[in-house]
């Protein structure tokens, strides 16, 4: 049987497993990850309010691996040998006939003083820090913002920051202390959320104005201090800073000969093949793919890429040429604890629905529906 190795335990990695197994049992699958569990990152937004507890978002994968007949190799990837046929880890080497890299991305942490900011999508610990800090504060200014990778505009994840912003606003209102806080949204972009579409920009800025959330837009970031945000357009005070920097590739990519994009991600083609590599594929945040600048770094896109990568790798292992491409689609619900704004964008245009209570429940329902296949 052909041996397929998958690096990662997130959306792209698990979708690749399901796609491979849906095609049959004639491959041996090994997954490499630090822990045999998945973190459901989209629901980190609900930890500060207590709507979700940390353990709610940790999904053990032992049963899923058993059902899918997957060998789990615990460890961190540290490099490749033999043109990708061997993955080097801190817990031994893993050989393969085909490789799918789905190990996610890494946030750029070069900005001076960035240790004073919390990067929410780094994981559960970051979301817990936000929760605990909110409990400690009696008032003050909360600054929420994001930036991109200047060498690769698509390597960014700004959507969750709108959710943290609006969620914190509603949380403070529920607690009866919103009047003690000033909320400020900041980003170097003059039009925040432009990748979501022009209507989304108008909707998001309108929502901020309605909620009395200040903005500091269009100014390049310079630094953070313990209690302020510093930009080329001025400095403003902040008692808590939430900041999502741009993304780049995993550090272990530097120990390989894999081709890189200007922003440091793995350079892939429309079939999710890593360019000029033999039976090496990439899906999700690890890769740089051809397509429009607004192509998102989100779970939905990772799933679509992983499905194409798995099908194409199987085709190659069976002696055929890869033919599967992936649909480019941005779709999300920008949640605010009480409701949600639906945003969808394809090559045919963009759509945005205003904040509606049923969309909050739809997002919670999707969480249950999506995770049931792994529990």
Secondary structure by P-SEA (a helix, b strand, c coil): cbbbbbccccaaaaaaaaaaaaacccbbbbbbcccccccccccccccccccccccccccccaaaaaaabbbbbbcccccccccccbbbcccbbbbbcbbbbccbbbcccccccccccccccccaaaaaaaaaaaaaccccbbbbccccccccccccccaaaaaaaaaaaaaaaaacccccbbbbbbcccccccccccaaaaaaaaaaaaaaccccccccccccccccccccccbbbbbcbbbbbcbbbccccccccccccccccccccccccccccccccccccccccccccccccccaaaaaaaaaaaaaaaaaaaacccccbbbbbbbbbbbccccbbbbbbbcccbbbbbcccaaaaaaaaaaaaaaacccc
